[in-house]
Every structure is written in structure tokens, then in C-alpha cells.
Amino acid sequence: MTEAVIVATARSPIGRANKGSLVDLRPDDMSAQIVRALMAKVPQVKPDEVEDLIMGCGQPAGEAGFNIARVVAVLSGLDNAAGVTVNRYCSSSLQTIRMAAHAIKAGEGDCFVAAGVETVSRYASGASDTAPNPVFKKPGERTKARAAGGQPTWTPQQGIADMYIAMGQT
């Protein structure tokens, strides 16, 4: 089985939300700069050899919307690479590494760019996560009420299954 390896890495400086030197950078432009820097580290890899740019994004909306992975692929000169945006919130970029490794091991390609982007400073108000399914309203209200205090008294006998119940009796 083919093994997957990481041959180069690149990242942006860490910025502070809503202030600092990165506040005016769009997430797609910033990501394209980083991907170009990554590709410059491995000149043996030609842009048309990259199968896919897999990009994690915790809030893929607004400037980070429109399948930001494909947008970044085009902006960074990887015109023939496909692009897929992955949302696993805080672990989105970690998931992209797993996806690229799995694709290589499965024989789906030899070269992938796994990346992630998050620019909290650039979130557009109301662009994402503003219309949750109403079925989740009551649990949300319960969570807010309990977070505010007044939690009911809890004893270990409440709500915990007895670990000695035999299979088939549960």
C-alpha cells in the first residue's frame, strides 16, 4: 500500500481578531498566498500535478464561502486542481490532512494540498449559523438556564445505567 507523507508545510502568522496586521486580509487571498509559498518550497511539484486542494473552514460563509478551496486553488495557480471545503469547525484542517492521506493510500492520486483557513475578523454578521432548526430550541434554552445557575440537585443514582446489567436486559 502506498504511504502518504507530508513533504512541505506553510502557515500564516497568527493574528488577533479584529485588530493587528492581518485584519484587512480576505481569507481567500491570505490562503492563496500561503499555498503559493507552500508550492515554492517544492519546485519539483508542478501545479498540474496537484489533484485536489482540500481546505478546512469553520465558518464557510461570506468571504470564506463559495467553495473557498476551489477559489484558493485558482487564486494560487492550481487551476487544474479540484477543490473541496470541509467543515468540522475547530478540527477542519486536521480532517483535510486525514482526507488527503486516505486518498493517497486508496490510490486516488499522488499529490494533494491539505489546508485550513479561519479569519474571525472578517466574519460577516448574520452570514452563517443564524437559522438553526427549531427542534434544537428547547435544548438550547435548557442549556442557557442551567448555565445561569439553579441546576437541579443531582445524585449518582439518577440517570446513570448500572454497569452490571447483563446484555439483553437493557
Backbone as JSON Lines, residues from 0, in Angstrom:
{"i":0,"aa":"M","n":[0.85,-1.18,0.0],"ca":[0.0,0.0,0.0],"c":[0.89,1.24,0.0]}
{"i":1,"aa":"T","n":[0.51,2.22,-0.78],"ca":[1.24,3.49,-0.84],"c":[1.14,4.21,0.49]}
{"i":2,"aa":"E","n":[2.25,4.76,0.93],"ca":[2.25,5.55,2.16],"c":[2.1,7.03,1.82]}
{"i":3,"aa":"A","n":[1.41,7.74,2.65],"ca":[1.25,9.19,2.49],"c":[2.26,9.9,3.38]}
{"i":4,"aa":"V","n":[2.9,10.92,2.84],"ca":[3.86,11.7,3.62],"c":[3.61,13.19,3.41]}
{"i":5,"aa":"I","n":[3.97,13.98,4.39],"ca":[3.9,15.43,4.27],"c":[5.27,15.9,3.79]}
{"i":6,"aa":"V","n":[5.31,16.58,2.65],"ca":[6.6,16.99,2.08],"c":[6.91,18.46,2.31]}
{"i":7,"aa":"A","n":[5.92,19.27,2.65],"ca":[6.17,20.69,2.91],"c":[5.02,21.26,3.73]}
{"i":8,"aa":"T","n":[5.34,22.29,4.49],"ca":[4.31,22.97,5.29],"c":[4.49,24.48,5.15]}
{"i":9,"aa":"A","n":[3.4,25.19,5.35],"ca":[3.44,26.66,5.36],"c":[2.25,27.14,6.17]}
{"i":10,"aa":"R","n":[2.39,28.29,6.78],"ca":[1.27,28.88,7.51],"c":[1.43,30.39,7.57]}
{"i":11,"aa":"S","n":[0.33,31.03,7.89],"ca":[0.37,32.49,8.06],"c":[0.82,32.79,9.48]}
{"i":12,"aa":"P","n":[1.21,34.03,9.73],"ca":[1.42,34.44,11.12],"c":[0.08,34.35,11.86]}
{"i":13,"aa":"I","n":[0.14,34.26,13.16],"ca":[-1.08,34.24,13.96],"c":[-1.48,35.68,14.24]}
{"i":14,"aa":"G","n":[-2.72,35.99,13.93],"ca":[-3.21,37.35,14.13],"c":[-4.18,37.41,15.3]}
{"i":15,"aa":"R","n":[-4.58,38.6,15.64],"ca":[-5.57,38.82,16.7],"c":[-6.87,39.25,16.05]}
{"i":16,"aa":"A","n":[-7.96,38.7,16.53],"ca":[-9.26,39.02,15.96],"c":[-9.57,40.5,16.06]}
{"i":17,"aa":"N","n":[-10.01,41.04,14.93],"ca":[-10.47,42.42,14.83],"c":[-9.4,43.48,15.08]}
{"i":18,"aa":"K","n":[-8.14,43.1,15.06],"ca":[-7.05,44.07,15.19],"c":[-5.78,43.43,14.64]}
{"i":19,"aa":"G","n":[-4.76,44.2,14.47],"ca":[-3.49,43.65,14.02],"c":[-3.3,43.72,12.52]}
{"i":20,"aa":"S","n":[-2.19,43.16,12.07],"ca":[-1.76,43.32,10.68],"c":[-2.54,42.46,9.69]}
{"i":21,"aa":"L","n":[-3.27,41.46,10.14],"ca":[-3.98,40.58,9.22],"c":[-5.46,40.94,9.06]}
{"i":22,"aa":"V","n":[-5.92,41.93,9.79],"ca":[-7.35,42.24,9.83],"c":[-7.94,42.6,8.46]}
{"i":23,"aa":"D","n":[-7.13,43.14,7.57],"ca":[-7.64,43.56,6.27],"c":[-7.47,42.51,5.17]}
{"i":24,"aa":"L","n":[-6.93,41.35,5.51],"ca":[-6.73,40.29,4.51],"c":[-7.96,39.41,4.39]}
{"i":25,"aa":"R","n":[-8.44,39.25,3.18],"ca":[-9.54,38.32,2.93],"c":[-9.03,36.89,3.15]}
{"i":26,"aa":"P","n":[-9.88,35.96,3.6],"ca":[-9.43,34.59,3.83],"c":[-8.96,33.89,2.55]}
{"i":27,"aa":"D","n":[-9.61,34.16,1.42],"ca":[-9.19,33.51,0.18],"c":[-7.85,34.06,-0.32]}
{"i":28,"aa":"D","n":[-7.65,35.37,-0.21],"ca":[-6.37,35.95,-0.62],"c":[-5.23,35.49,0.28]}
{"i":29,"aa":"M","n":[-5.47,35.49,1.59],"ca":[-4.44,35.04,2.53],"c":[-4.08,33.57,2.27]}
{"i":30,"aa":"S","n":[-5.09,32.74,2.07],"ca":[-4.84,31.32,1.83],"c":[-4.07,31.1,0.54]}
{"i":31,"aa":"A","n":[-4.4,31.86,-0.49],"ca":[-3.69,31.73,-1.76],"c":[-2.21,32.09,-1.6]}
{"i":32,"aa":"Q","n":[-1.91,33.13,-0.8],"ca":[-0.52,33.48,-0.53],"c":[0.22,32.31,0.12]}
{"i":33,"aa":"I","n":[-0.44,31.67,1.07],"ca":[0.19,30.56,1.79],"c":[0.38,29.36,0.87]}
{"i":34,"aa":"V","n":[-0.6,29.06,0.04],"ca":[-0.47,27.92,-0.88],"c":[0.65,28.19,-1.89]}
{"i":35,"aa":"R","n":[0.75,29.42,-2.38],"ca":[1.86,29.74,-3.29],"c":[3.21,29.57,-2.58]}
{"i":36,"aa":"A","n":[3.29,29.99,-1.32],"ca":[4.53,29.82,-0.55],"c":[4.84,28.33,-0.35]}
{"i":37,"aa":"L","n":[3.81,27.54,-0.12],"ca":[3.98,26.09,0.04],"c":[4.53,25.48,-1.25]}
{"i":38,"aa":"M","n":[3.92,25.83,-2.37],"ca":[4.35,25.27,-3.65],"c":[5.78,25.71,-4.0]}
{"i":39,"aa":"A","n":[6.18,26.9,-3.58],"ca":[7.54,27.38,-3.84],"c":[8.58,26.55,-3.09]}
{"i":40,"aa":"K","n":[8.18,25.92,-2.0],"ca":[9.1,25.07,-1.23],"c":[9.41,23.76,-1.93]}
{"i":41,"aa":"V","n":[8.54,23.34,-2.84],"ca":[8.74,22.08,-3.56],"c":[8.61,22.32,-5.06]}
{"i":42,"aa":"P","n":[9.63,22.96,-5.66],"ca":[9.54,23.29,-7.09],"c":[9.46,22.06,-7.99]}
{"i":43,"aa":"Q","n":[9.8,20.88,-7.43],"ca":[9.7,19.65,-8.22],"c":[8.24,19.3,-8.52]}
{"i":44,"aa":"V","n":[7.33,19.79,-7.68],"ca":[5.9,19.52,-7.87],"c":[5.32,20.63,-8.75]}
{"i":45,"aa":"K","n":[4.83,20.23,-9.9],"ca":[4.22,21.18,-10.82],"c":[2.75,21.39,-10.44]}
{"i":46,"aa":"P","n":[2.22,22.59,-10.64],"ca":[0.83,22.87,-10.27],"c":[-0.18,21.88,-10.84]}
{"i":47,"aa":"D","n":[0.05,21.4,-12.07],"ca":[-0.92,20.48,-12.66],"c":[-0.82,19.06,-12.09]}
{"i":48,"aa":"E","n":[0.13,18.81,-11.2],"ca":[0.24,17.51,-10.53],"c":[-0.59,17.44,-9.26]}
{"i":49,"aa":"V","n":[-1.09,18.58,-8.79],"ca":[-1.92,18.6,-7.58],"c":[-3.33,18.16,-7.96]}
{"i":50,"aa":"E","n":[-3.76,17.06,-7.36],"ca":[-5.09,16.51,-7.66],"c":[-6.21,17.36,-7.09]}
{"i":51,"aa":"D","n":[-6.02,17.79,-5.84],"ca":[-7.12,18.42,-5.11],"c":[-6.56,19.33,-4.04]}
{"i":52,"aa":"L","n":[-7.21,20.44,-3.82],"ca":[-6.91,21.3,-2.69],"c":[-8.06,21.1,-1.71]}
{"i":53,"aa":"I","n":[-7.76,20.52,-0.58],"ca":[-8.77,20.21,0.44],"c":[-8.59,21.24,1.55]}
{"i":54,"aa":"M","n":[-9.61,22.07,1.76],"ca":[-9.45,23.17,2.72],"c":[-10.51,23.12,3.8]}
{"i":55,"aa":"G","n":[-10.06,23.14,5.04],"ca":[-10.97,23.21,6.17],"c":[-11.31,24.64,6.5]}
{"i":56,"aa":"C","n":[-12.57,24.87,6.86],"ca":[-13.01,26.21,7.21],"c":[-14.16,26.09,8.2]}
{"i":57,"aa":"G","n":[-13.98,26.64,9.4],"ca":[-15.0,26.53,10.44],"c":[-16.26,27.32,10.14]}
{"i":58,"aa":"Q","n":[-16.16,28.41,9.43],"ca":[-17.33,29.23,9.05],"c":[-17.26,29.52,7.55]}
{"i":59,"aa":"P","n":[-17.64,28.55,6.71],"ca":[-17.55,28.76,5.26],"c":[-18.7,29.62,4.73]}
{"i":60,"aa":"A","n":[-18.67,30.89,5.05],"ca":[-19.7,31.82,4.6],"c":[-19.05,33.17,4.33]}
{"i":61,"aa":"G","n":[-19.77,34.05,3.69],"ca":[-19.23,35.37,3.39],"c":[-17.99,35.25,2.51]}
{"i":62,"aa":"E","n":[-16.92,35.92,2.88],"ca":[-15.69,35.87,2.1],"c":[-15.06,34.48,2.07]}
{"i":63,"aa":"A","n":[-15.41,33.64,3.02],"ca":[-14.88,32.28,3.07],"c":[-15.86,31.28,2.46]}
{"i":64,"aa":"G","n":[-16.86,31.77,1.75],"ca":[-17.86,30.91,1.14],"c":[-17.5,30.54,-0.29]}
{"i":65,"aa":"F","n":[-18.51,30.12,-1.03],"ca":[-18.36,29.8,-2.46],"c":[-17.32,28.7,-2.71]}
{"i":66,"aa":"N","n":[-17.28,27.66,-1.91],"ca":[-16.25,26.63,-2.0],"c":[-14.87,27.28,-2.01]}
{"i":67,"aa":"I","n":[-14.51,27.82,-0.89],"ca":[-13.25,28.56,-0.76],"c":[-12.05,27.73,-1.22]}
{"i":68,"aa":"A","n":[-12.12,26.42,-1.12],"ca":[-11.0,25.59,-1.56],"c":[-10.75,25.76,-3.06]}
{"i":69,"aa":"R","n":[-11.79,25.74,-3.85],"ca":[-11.62,25.9,-5.3],"c":[-11.19,27.33,-5.63]}
{"i":70,"aa":"V","n":[-11.73,28.3,-4.93],"ca":[-11.34,29.7,-5.12],"c":[-9.85,29.86,-4.85]}
{"i":71,"aa":"V","n":[-9.37,29.28,-3.76],"ca":[-7.95,29.36,-3.39],"c":[-7.09,28.62,-4.42]}
{"i":72,"aa":"A","n":[-7.57,27.48,-4.9],"ca":[-6.82,26.74,-5.92],"c":[-6.58,27.63,-7.14]}
{"i":73,"aa":"V","n":[-7.61,28.29,-7.61],"ca":[-7.48,29.16,-8.79],"c":[-6.59,30.37,-8.48]}
{"i":74,"aa":"L","n":[-6.81,31.01,-7.33],"ca":[-6.01,32.19,-6.97],"c":[-4.53,31.86,-6.79]}
{"i":75,"aa":"S","n":[-4.23,30.63,-6.42],"ca":[-2.83,30.26,-6.16],"c":[-2.17,29.6,-7.37]}
{"i":76,"aa":"G","n":[-2.87,29.5,-8.49],"ca":[-2.27,28.95,-9.7],"c":[-2.44,27.46,-9.88]}
{"i":77,"aa":"L","n":[-3.26,26.84,-9.05],"ca":[-3.53,25.4,-9.19],"c":[-4.83,25.23,-9.98]}
{"i":78,"aa":"D","n":[-4.84,25.75,-11.19],"ca":[-6.07,25.82,-11.98],"c":[-6.69,24.46,-12.28]}
{"i":79,"aa":"N","n":[-5.88,23.42,-12.38],"ca":[-6.41,22.09,-12.71],"c":[-6.8,21.27,-11.49]}
{"i":80,"aa":"A","n":[-6.51,21.78,-10.31],"ca":[-6.84,21.04,-9.08],"c":[-8.31,21.25,-8.74]}
{"i":81,"aa":"A","n":[-8.93,20.18,-8.31],"ca":[-10.29,20.32,-7.78],"c":[-10.18,21.02,-6.43]}
{"i":82,"aa":"G","n":[-11.29,21.36,-5.85],"ca":[-11.27,21.98,-4.53],"c":[-12.47,21.52,-3.73]}
{"i":83,"aa":"V","n":[-12.24,21.16,-2.48],"ca":[-13.34,20.76,-1.61],"c":[-13.16,21.45,-0.26]}
{"i":84,"aa":"T","n":[-14.25,22.03,0.22],"ca":[-14.24,22.71,1.51],"c":[-14.83,21.78,2.56]}
{"i":85,"aa":"V","n":[-14.14,21.65,3.68],"ca":[-14.53,20.75,4.76],"c":[-14.88,21.57,5.99]}
{"i":86,"aa":"N","n":[-15.99,21.25,6.62],"ca":[-16.36,21.94,7.85],"c":[-16.48,20.94,8.98]}
{"i":87,"aa":"R","n":[-15.53,20.99,9.88],"ca":[-15.59,20.27,11.15],"c":[-15.25,21.24,12.26]}
{"i":88,"aa":"Y","n":[-15.66,22.46,12.06],"ca":[-15.36,23.56,12.98],"c":[-13.89,23.54,13.37]}
{"i":89,"aa":"C","n":[-13.55,23.39,14.63],"ca":[-12.16,23.55,15.08],"c":[-11.2,22.49,14.54]}
{"i":90,"aa":"S","n":[-11.71,21.37,14.09],"ca":[-10.81,20.33,13.58],"c":[-10.88,20.2,12.06]}
{"i":91,"aa":"S","n":[-11.34,21.23,11.38],"ca":[-11.5,21.17,9.93],"c":[-10.19,20.9,9.2]}
{"i":92,"aa":"S","n":[-9.12,21.62,9.54],"ca":[-7.87,21.42,8.81],"c":[-7.24,20.07,9.13]}
{"i":93,"aa":"L","n":[-7.43,19.59,10.35],"ca":[-6.94,18.25,10.69],"c":[-7.66,17.21,9.83]}
{"i":94,"aa":"Q","n":[-8.94,17.39,9.61],"ca":[-9.7,16.48,8.76],"c":[-9.18,16.49,7.33]}
{"i":95,"aa":"T","n":[-8.74,17.65,6.85],"ca":[-8.24,17.71,5.47],"c":[-6.97,16.88,5.31]}
{"i":96,"aa":"I","n":[-6.14,16.86,6.33],"ca":[-4.93,16.04,6.28],"c":[-5.31,14.56,6.22]}
{"i":97,"aa":"R","n":[-6.28,14.17,7.03],"ca":[-6.75,12.78,7.0],"c":[-7.31,12.42,5.63]}
{"i":98,"aa":"M","n":[-8.11,13.32,5.06],"ca":[-8.72,13.05,3.76],"c":[-7.65,12.89,2.67]}
{"i":99,"aa":"A","n":[-6.65,13.75,2.69],"ca":[-5.58,13.66,1.69],"c":[-4.8,12.36,1.86]}
{"i":100,"aa":"A","n":[-4.48,12.02,3.1],"ca":[-3.75,10.77,3.36],"c":[-4.56,9.56,2.91]}
{"i":101,"aa":"H","n":[-5.85,9.55,3.22],"ca":[-6.7,8.42,2.81],"c":[-6.78,8.33,1.29]}
{"i":102,"aa":"A","n":[-6.89,9.46,0.61],"ca":[-6.98,9.45,-0.85],"c":[-5.7,8.89,-1.46]}
{"i":103,"aa":"I","n":[-4.55,9.27,-0.92],"ca":[-3.28,8.75,-1.43],"c":[-3.2,7.25,-1.2]}
{"i":104,"aa":"K","n":[-3.54,6.8,0.0],"ca":[-3.48,5.37,0.31],"c":[-4.46,4.56,-0.53]}
{"i":105,"aa":"A","n":[-5.58,5.18,-0.91],"ca":[-6.58,4.48,-1.72],"c":[-6.25,4.53,-3.21]}
{"i":106,"aa":"G","n":[-5.17,5.21,-3.57],"ca":[-4.76,5.28,-4.97],"c":[-5.53,6.31,-5.79]}
{"i":107,"aa":"E","n":[-6.15,7.27,-5.14],"ca":[-6.93,8.28,-5.85],"c":[-6.08,9.42,-6.39]}
{"i":108,"aa":"G","n":[-4.81,9.43,-6.06],"ca":[-3.92,10.47,-6.53],"c":[-2.62,10.43,-5.75]}
{"i":109,"aa":"D","n":[-1.67,11.21,-6.21],"ca":[-0.35,11.23,-5.58],"c":[-0.04,12.51,-4.83]}
{"i":110,"aa":"C","n":[-0.71,13.61,-5.19],"ca":[-0.35,14.9,-4.62],"c":[-1.59,15.71,-4.28]}
{"i":111,"aa":"F","n":[-1.7,16.09,-3.02],"ca":[-2.84,16.86,-2.53],"c":[-2.32,18.01,-1.68]}
{"i":112,"aa":"V","n":[-3.06,19.09,-1.64],"ca":[-2.78,20.17,-0.71],"c":[-3.88,20.13,0.34]}
{"i":113,"aa":"A","n":[-3.48,19.94,1.6],"ca":[-4.42,19.97,2.73],"c":[-4.19,21.28,3.46]}
{"i":114,"aa":"A","n":[-5.26,22.02,3.7],"ca":[-5.11,23.36,4.28],"c":[-6.29,23.69,5.18]}
{"i":115,"aa":"G","n":[-6.17,24.82,5.84],"ca":[-7.26,25.33,6.65],"c":[-7.19,26.84,6.71]}
{"i":116,"aa":"V","n":[-8.35,27.47,6.9],"ca":[-8.4,28.93,7.0],"c":[-9.48,29.32,7.99]}
{"i":117,"aa":"E","n":[-9.19,30.35,8.74],"ca":[-10.18,30.94,9.65],"c":[-9.79,32.4,9.84]}
{"i":118,"aa":"T","n":[-10.7,33.29,9.57],"ca":[-10.44,34.72,9.76],"c":[-11.63,35.33,10.49]}
{"i":119,"aa":"V","n":[-11.6,35.22,11.78],"ca":[-12.7,35.7,12.62],"c":[-12.95,37.19,12.39]}
{"i":120,"aa":"S","n":[-11.91,37.94,12.13],"ca":[-12.06,39.38,11.91],"c":[-12.94,39.69,10.7]}
{"i":121,"aa":"R","n":[-13.05,38.76,9.79],"ca":[-13.75,39.01,8.53],"c":[-15.14,38.39,8.47]}
{"i":122,"aa":"Y","n":[-15.62,37.81,9.57],"ca":[-16.97,37.23,9.56],"c":[-17.99,38.31,9.28]}
{"i":123,"aa":"A","n":[-18.87,38.04,8.37],"ca":[-19.97,38.96,8.1],"c":[-21.1,38.65,9.07]}
{"i":124,"aa":"S","n":[-21.6,39.64,9.73],"ca":[-22.68,39.44,10.7],"c":[-23.89,38.82,10.01]}
{"i":125,"aa":"G","n":[-24.37,37.72,10.56],"ca":[-25.55,37.05,10.03],"c":[-25.3,36.19,8.81]}
{"i":126,"aa":"A","n":[-24.04,35.96,8.44],"ca":[-23.76,35.19,7.23],"c":[-23.84,33.69,7.44]}
{"i":127,"aa":"S","n":[-23.76,33.23,8.67],"ca":[-23.72,31.8,8.89],"c":[-24.26,31.46,10.27]}
{"i":128,"aa":"D","n":[-24.79,30.28,10.4],"ca":[-25.28,29.75,11.67],"c":[-26.3,30.65,12.34]}
{"i":129,"aa":"T","n":[-27.17,31.27,11.56],"ca":[-28.16,32.18,12.14],"c":[-29.57,31.62,12.15]}
{"i":130,"aa":"A","n":[-29.82,30.5,11.49],"ca":[-31.17,29.95,11.42],"c":[-31.16,28.47,11.79]}
{"i":131,"aa":"P","n":[-30.92,28.15,13.08],"ca":[-30.88,26.74,13.47],"c":[-32.26,26.1,13.37]}
{"i":132,"aa":"N","n":[-32.28,24.8,13.22],"ca":[-33.52,24.04,13.18],"c":[-34.26,24.23,14.49]}
{"i":133,"aa":"P","n":[-35.57,24.52,14.46],"ca":[-36.32,24.76,15.69],"c":[-36.31,23.58,16.66]}
{"i":134,"aa":"V","n":[-36.05,22.38,16.18],"ca":[-36.02,21.22,17.07],"c":[-34.95,21.37,18.14]}
{"i":135,"aa":"F","n":[-33.94,22.21,17.88],"ca":[-32.86,22.4,18.84],"c":[-33.1,23.57,19.8]}
{"i":136,"aa":"K","n":[-34.25,24.21,19.72],"ca":[-34.52,25.38,20.55],"c":[-34.61,25.03,22.03]}
{"i":137,"aa":"K","n":[-35.4,24.0,22.37],"ca":[-35.58,23.67,23.79],"c":[-34.27,23.25,24.46]}
{"i":138,"aa":"P","n":[-33.47,22.38,23.83],"ca":[-32.18,22.07,24.47],"c":[-31.31,23.31,24.67]}
{"i":139,"aa":"G","n":[-31.36,24.24,23.72],"ca":[-30.59,25.48,23.86],"c":[-31.08,26.31,25.03]}
{"i":140,"aa":"E","n":[-32.4,26.4,25.19],"ca":[-32.97,27.14,26.32],"c":[-32.59,26.47,27.64]}
{"i":141,"aa":"R","n":[-32.64,25.14,27.67],"ca":[-32.28,24.4,28.87],"c":[-30.81,24.64,29.23]}
{"i":142,"aa":"T","n":[-29.95,24.64,28.22],"ca":[-28.53,24.89,28.46],"c":[-28.31,26.29,29.02]}
{"i":143,"aa":"K","n":[-28.97,27.29,28.44],"ca":[-28.84,28.66,28.95],"c":[-29.32,28.77,30.39]}
{"i":144,"aa":"A","n":[-30.45,28.13,30.69],"ca":[-31.0,28.19,32.05],"c":[-30.04,27.55,33.05]}
{"i":145,"aa":"R","n":[-29.49,26.41,32.69],"ca":[-28.57,25.73,33.61],"c":[-27.26,26.48,33.75]}
{"i":146,"aa":"A","n":[-26.82,27.11,32.68],"ca":[-25.59,27.9,32.75],"c":[-25.77,29.12,33.65]}
{"i":147,"aa":"A","n":[-27.0,29.6,33.76],"ca":[-27.29,30.76,34.6],"c":[-27.39,30.4,36.08]}
{"i":148,"aa":"G","n":[-27.38,29.13,36.4],"ca":[-27.46,28.69,37.8],"c":[-28.8,28.03,38.08]}
{"i":149,"aa":"G","n":[-28.93,27.54,39.29],"ca":[-30.18,26.89,39.68],"c":[-30.32,25.48,39.12]}
{"i":150,"aa":"Q","n":[-29.19,24.82,38.89],"ca":[-29.26,23.46,38.4],"c":[-29.95,22.58,39.44]}
{"i":151,"aa":"P","n":[-30.72,21.61,38.96],"ca":[-31.35,20.7,39.9],"c":[-30.29,19.87,40.64]}
{"i":152,"aa":"T","n":[-30.63,19.47,41.85],"ca":[-29.72,18.63,42.63],"c":[-29.55,17.3,41.9]}
{"i":153,"aa":"W","n":[-28.32,16.83,41.87],"ca":[-28.03,15.6,41.15],"c":[-27.43,14.6,42.12]}
{"i":154,"aa":"T","n":[-27.85,13.36,42.0],"ca":[-27.24,12.28,42.79],"c":[-26.75,11.22,41.82]}
{"i":155,"aa":"P","n":[-25.75,10.45,42.2],"ca":[-25.2,9.44,41.29],"c":[-26.24,8.41,40.84]}
{"i":156,"aa":"Q","n":[-27.31,8.24,41.58],"ca":[-28.3,7.24,41.21],"c":[-29.19,7.7,40.05]}
{"i":157,"aa":"Q","n":[-29.16,8.97,39.73],"ca":[-30.02,9.49,38.68],"c":[-29.37,9.41,37.31]}
{"i":158,"aa":"G","n":[-30.06,8.8,36.4],"ca":[-29.65,8.88,35.0],"c":[-28.4,8.13,34.62]}
{"i":159,"aa":"I","n":[-27.9,7.27,35.47],"ca":[-26.7,6.51,35.11],"c":[-27.07,5.03,35.1]}
{"i":160,"aa":"A","n":[-26.78,4.39,33.98],"ca":[-27.1,2.97,33.88],"c":[-26.19,2.17,34.81]}
{"i":161,"aa":"D","n":[-26.74,1.14,35.4],"ca":[-25.95,0.23,36.24],"c":[-25.03,-0.56,35.34]}
{"i":162,"aa":"M","n":[-23.74,-0.5,35.6],"ca":[-22.8,-1.17,34.71],"c":[-22.85,-2.69,34.81]}
{"i":163,"aa":"Y","n":[-23.62,-3.2,35.76],"ca":[-23.68,-4.65,35.93],"c":[-24.95,-5.25,35.35]}
{"i":164,"aa":"I","n":[-25.7,-4.5,34.58],"ca":[-26.89,-5.04,33.92],"c":[-26.41,-5.94,32.79]}
{"i":165,"aa":"A","n":[-26.92,-7.15,32.77],"ca":[-26.49,-8.12,31.76],"c":[-27.01,-7.72,30.38]}
{"i":166,"aa":"M","n":[-26.26,-8.1,29.36],"ca":[-26.65,-7.82,27.99],"c":[-28.02,-8.44,27.73]}
{"i":167,"aa":"G","n":[-28.86,-7.74,27.04],"ca":[-30.2,-8.23,26.76],"c":[-31.22,-7.75,27.77]}
{"i":168,"aa":"Q","n":[-30.77,-7.23,28.92],"ca":[-31.69,-6.71,29.93],"c":[-31.73,-5.19,29.91]}
{"i":169,"aa":"T","n":[-31.03,-4.59,28.98],"ca":[-31.01,-3.13,28.94],"c":[-32.12,-2.59,28.07]}
